Amino acid sequence: MNVSLPYPTEAAHWEDESHLPGHEEIFVASATGSWLTTADGRRLLDAASGHSCVNLGYANAELIEAAAQSYRTLAYCSPEHRNRPVTELAATLNALLGGGYRIRYGATGGGANELAVEIARRYWRHRGLPAKRKILALDRAYHGSTGAASFASGPGILQSPHVDRSAEFLHIAGARDTGAGTSRDLATLRQGIEAQIAAAGADTIAAIIVEPVAFAGGVIVPPRGFLAMVAELARAHGILLIVDEVITGFGRSGRWFGFQHEESVRPDIVTMGKGITSAYFPLSATAVSTAIYETFLTPGNAMNKVITMAGHPVGCDMALTVIAIMQRDGLVERVRSNERAQLSRLLTLHGLPHLREVRGLGHMWGLEFDAAEQAVEVAARCLAADVLVLRADNLIRINPPLTATDDEIGLLVDTLTAAVRGACAA
Ligand SMILES: Cc1ncc(COP(=O)(O)O)c(C=O)c1O
């Protein structure tokens, strides 16, 4: 449909700097499956699933049909009323999490984390401990770009140095210093958290927020037992554990949720977004344990918060369809087999000059180089071969759709391998 305007049009969209090598601009005209088509007709394999969210690929006919049906049935519903998709999705998410949670919706991953922080602080206020407000987070975490979610994000991770920060958010060293190229083991990580708790005082800390794998921060896969260790320390010190599953949720790590790699871990709060609808609708969710939820049921403590678009019935229907497709097609298992059969081939690159480390889990893989220069070169070589990978600083990250075919995953691994060999030999 053409819009007719009274004045000549001028460029008006706020353009951000491109992260592509050489800052090429890509104008995407359409997309199908794992492939983008640019305005000039080029086809690019999208190894980033959009922004780590198009889990089921583009132009998925079942999702489009489910959306159309849902719009015809109930195009919107006030958050003050009940409706089938919101209640059914809440019950489904709770079951996937292992039970014992209540779900509150939002529209963005950052919003889900902001809500988690607010709930954690209000929970302690309900319990007569209003001083428990501080939030511990990891130095290379990314939790979103709005309010509390941006404060929780590590300084400098996908952020300008000019954004506001808050003294109530304290950052602890995570499993990898991607600048220095050094890793921290479980004992060192534990000492870091204990030292921060001791310095701030557990009576001032509301929660600790962690990602099972810090994807934006450099695909930092913590040592096995990390989440269980954080959960144990949190419980011992009366601190809530918030697990941010905005990227790792919905199969990307090879489990429904990343925290489920460690059987004993039961987070107090779990946040989700992105792949929940495979990006076909902006929807997020914050799951809170029933014990926390119940404190909001006591007189005077009701949440009393409305977000007009949160829990949109069409978004919830899309999420239900995504989950049903994932179950029917065994996509979580498929991620695990892709990891074993194809993506782990990237590990054979270890030892090349300038390539410091290859690491990953499920569909999330990262390559860390000595300098940004090599990462830029690798991304450029991939792009020249029509494969779009993510590059930031000295890191390359990939995160292909869960529905990518064997051939597409093979093409991605082969292209990346050739690009790294070329760039590291140069
Ligand atoms: C782990 C994590 N949490 C939260 C967010 C923020 O999600 P959104 O961009 O939908 O606000 C992101 C986005 O990349 C993320 O990776």
The ligand as a Gaussian input file, in Angstrom:
#p B3LYP/6-31G(d) Opt

LIG

0 1
 C       20.786000     -12.502000      27.296000
 C       19.985000     -11.345000      26.807000
 N       19.119000     -10.760000      27.642000
 C       18.344000      -9.731000      27.254000
 C       18.434000      -9.216000      25.985000
 C       17.595000      -8.039000      25.578000
 O       16.514000      -8.425000      24.800000
 P       15.738000      -7.319000      23.972000
 O       16.654000      -6.803000      22.927000
 O       14.546000      -8.061000      23.425000
 O       15.331000      -6.253000      24.958000
 C       19.321000      -9.798000      25.075000
 C       19.423000      -9.278000      23.699000
 O       20.300000      -9.571000      22.923000
 C       20.123000     -10.871000      25.499000
 O       21.040000     -11.423000      24.697000

